[in-house]
Amino acid sequence: MRRRTLIPLCLVPAASLGLVACGSAVPEGQEGDSGDGGEVTVTVMSNFTSDVARGQVLDELIAKFNEDHEGEYQVESAAEPDWPTLQQKIRSMISAGDPPDVFLYNYNPNDRSREESGALMDWSRYLDEDPEWKARFSPANLDAIALDGAIPGIPGDQAPALVYYHSDLLEQAGHDSFPATWDDFFTVAETLKSEGVAGLAMMTADDAWHTMNAFSYLATAAGGRDAYAPGESLDSDAIRRAAEDTRRLLELSTPDAVGGNYAVSSRNFLAKQALAVIDGPWLISSIQSDVEDPCTVQVAPAPTAGDGAVEPGYTVTDSLNVWGAAEQADEEKTEAVVAWMKYFTSNDSAVRMAVDGEYPLAVQTELGPEDAERASCQMRQVLEIANAAPASVVQMGREITSGAQAQLPSLLESLALGQRGPDEFAAGLQQANQE
Amino acid sequence: MTSALVPARAMTAPPGRKERRGGRDVADRWRIALYLLPALALVVLFLAIPLAVVFGMSTTEWAGVGVPEWVAFDNFTRLAEDPAFRTALVNTLIWVAAGTLVHTPLCVLVALVIARRPRGWRFFRTVFFLPNVISATALAMLWYFVFHVSLGLLNSALSAIGLESWVRPWLFDPSTALSATMAPWVVYIGFGMVLLLTQISTIPKELYEAAELDGASTLRQDLSITIPLIRRAIALQVLFVVGYALRSFEYPFIMTSGGPADSSMTLSLYIHRQMMTANQYGLSMAAGVVTLVVGTVLTLAVFAALRRTER
């Protein structure tokens, strides 16, 4: 009988011990990161998984760095393919007081909670100590990240969203080059629609990325670069006009644009169901693998209204992604993190990322003649357009509050379905952005 | 007066024996408590504490980083004012209704037929149960391509039989999106069927033999013997249905993302969106509390209905 009563008594501590063991946040083999004379391990958390070009390049860069610093530093990649999941994981880790050693996060001027957490390393000292390294970053980007005199992150990437189009389909519609004004584009889209081809591949699910790229270009074309700048009301003429034009674009898009996600929209473009898509350079690897004659896909800046409200050739970009790092108590580990970031943002690494990873970093990137030769036909054009851009504006979906971001799909879908007019759309967006 | 209530054996038992039995009662109680302790610890750790956290968080505003700010019941007021939440609540109740009024009767019907063991009943039992061992994510993807506007089987079939006027974007038409996301769940009746078949197999054969001797038809036997005797299993099935409806996530998430314009939004999807996209953890937890309350009310309603049928 005594044995029977002892069993549950033993089970409780055993289960507790099991749970404690399962809950350990430190992977096996990473105990004693430094201070014991051994290798210092740095974990890099990003969405650069090995199945995409940029992930393969990251793995190769890490392998080279580890080889160069054998016995001293060891960098490991912890990749999470899903961007929102990655961001939530990082938030949770910061909140728990255990941020990842190095991590990629999306900078949002409306949400500086991560920078304000006090858990992030201040890079200002290391940037000031190495002016050559500091000069590799755009001062505007460093200023944007700065908070109370500290620089809590290193600019990672800020991809330009440009027009990728099938030149053969455009020729079919009687044009040699991509339309320079939105009015001309609508004419082309209407011509193609009658032939069963959509003008622009679009989507409204998730972050409505492709649609919001078009919306941002339309809004800035109508209201200039500050059309939706932080602090500006979104219940404005520029937003109303952009909403009206976006509704037209959705009408001229594929039948699954309303409700479609990134995969659907990209697939429609790659399968030539749509003339064009406005996307980032990560699309290039899919173009290279999925389009029969990849170089028939050309890249162009987006049209303008043609009235001088914005300079032709300007670009809308993705949000600035930033490399943050955990504030370290251990100086040796801090040195390892700084060494890795300097290596990762060097010109050689940036060229490899741009050419082989199809992923330009937000640093000065000078391609040698051989690199330019090796770059894909689209990447060469992307770099040319980005370098020649007279101005750049961050995409609207990335500048609004996360509460408004969550309501974007619903707002766009109700606009497309005629449940809301442009006026109600602009008012609804403004309200969501203020909550 | 008092002594009349005391059992005679207890009154006549020798004092020493009574003390020994009293001591054994205490030991038994301790033993029972010890046996319950592991389960209790797990319930406290994985249910009571998380629930307390959910209730606590629902009264705060928190973006996932930093210190949560106490806002009392503001989140519940915001929920009441949010049209997307109201749609999600109504849609979830429609899921419950569809599960109770369409899915469960289908389960009962198929179970009654299979229980009669017609030719090939083993094959059909396996086929009906098969979707339950396939991941809901895979099934949702499959149904996405059934309902897809241009690639979908449904629209292709309608066109092939000359019903072009019926072709529509099933998933992205607000009038059909919710039904389209519910359709796979409603038609996959395998789990409920097996649950009911198990209960049917416990009914004594003699009851049916006696009914047959009395000249009762198959339908009469089902209505007067089988269904009344499996009502507890039906109630259990309804409880499962309520639970699933309150958690309904995969089908709307994969097939429509809750759209178009929130028309297929459910409570689970709303909770996910507020937490993962909007970073509004407090609001998300408040929606979780509402889900919990709805679930509790519906469960109590099922038990009340069951008690009523047993009177």
Boltz contact constraints between the chains, C-beta under 6 A:
constraints:
  - contact:
      token1: [A, 5]
      token2: [B, 31]
      max_distance: 6.0
  - contact:
      token1: [A, 5]
      token2: [B, 34]
      max_distance: 6.0
  - contact:
      token1: [A, 8]
      token2: [B, 34]
      max_distance: 6.0
  - contact:
      token1: [A, 8]
      token2: [B, 35]
      max_distance: 6.0
  - contact:
      token1: [A, 8]
      token2: [B, 37]
      max_distance: 6.0
  - contact:
      token1: [A, 8]
      token2: [B, 38]
      max_distance: 6.0
  - contact:
      token1: [A, 11]
      token2: [B, 38]
      max_distance: 6.0
  - contact:
      token1: [A, 12]
      token2: [B, 37]
      max_distance: 6.0
  - contact:
      token1: [A, 12]
      token2: [B, 38]
      max_distance: 6.0
  - contact:
      token1: [A, 12]
      token2: [B, 41]
      max_distance: 6.0
  - contact:
      token1: [A, 84]
      token2: [B, 276]
      max_distance: 6.0
  - contact:
      token1: [A, 91]
      token2: [B, 64]
      max_distance: 6.0
  - contact:
      token1: [A, 91]
      token2: [B, 65]
      max_distance: 6.0
  - contact:
      token1: [A, 94]
      token2: [B, 65]
      max_distance: 6.0
  - contact:
      token1: [A, 95]
      token2: [B, 65]
      max_distance: 6.0
  - contact:
      token1: [A, 113]
      token2: [B, 63]
      max_distance: 6.0
  - contact:
      token1: [A, 113]
      token2: [B, 65]
      max_distance: 6.0
  - contact:
      token1: [A, 113]
      token2: [B, 66]
      max_distance: 6.0
  - contact:
      token1: [A, 114]
      token2: [B, 65]
      max_distance: 6.0
  - contact:
      token1: [A, 117]
      token2: [B, 65]
      max_distance: 6.0
  - contact:
      token1: [A, 205]
      token2: [B, 257]
      max_distance: 6.0
  - contact:
      token1: [A, 255]
      token2: [B, 149]
      max_distance: 6.0
  - contact:
      token1: [A, 255]
      token2: [B, 150]
      max_distance: 6.0
  - contact:
      token1: [A, 256]
      token2: [B, 149]
      max_distance: 6.0
  - contact:
      token1: [A, 258]
      token2: [B, 172]
      max_distance: 6.0
  - contact:
      token1: [A, 258]
      token2: [B, 260]
      max_distance: 6.0
  - contact:
      token1: [A, 259]
      token2: [B, 171]
      max_distance: 6.0
  - contact:
      token1: [A, 259]
      token2: [B, 172]
      max_distance: 6.0
  - contact:
      token1: [A, 259]
      token2: [B, 256]
      max_distance: 6.0
  - contact:
      token1: [A, 259]
      token2: [B, 259]
      max_distance: 6.0
  - contact:
      token1: [A, 259]
      token2: [B, 260]
      max_distance: 6.0
  - contact:
      token1: [A, 402]
      token2: [B, 278]
      max_distance: 6.0
  - contact:
      token1: [A, 402]
      token2: [B, 279]
      max_distance: 6.0
  - contact:
      token1: [A, 403]
      token2: [B, 278]
      max_distance: 6.0
  - contact:
      token1: [A, 406]
      token2: [B, 273]
      max_distance: 6.0
  - contact:
      token1: [A, 406]
      token2: [B, 277]
      max_distance: 6.0
  - contact:
      token1: [A, 406]
      token2: [B, 278]
      max_distance: 6.0
  - contact:
      token1: [A, 409]
      token2: [B, 259]
      max_distance: 6.0
  - contact:
      token1: [A, 410]
      token2: [B, 261]
      max_distance: 6.0
  - contact:
      token1: [A, 410]
      token2: [B, 262]
      max_distance: 6.0
  - contact:
      token1: [A, 413]
      token2: [B, 259]
      max_distance: 6.0
  - contact:
      token1: [A, 413]
      token2: [B, 260]
      max_distance: 6.0
  - contact:
      token1: [A, 413]
      token2: [B, 261]
      max_distance: 6.0
  - contact:
      token1: [A, 414]
      token2: [B, 261]
      max_distance: 6.0
  - contact:
      token1: [A, 419]
      token2: [B, 261]
      max_distance: 6.0
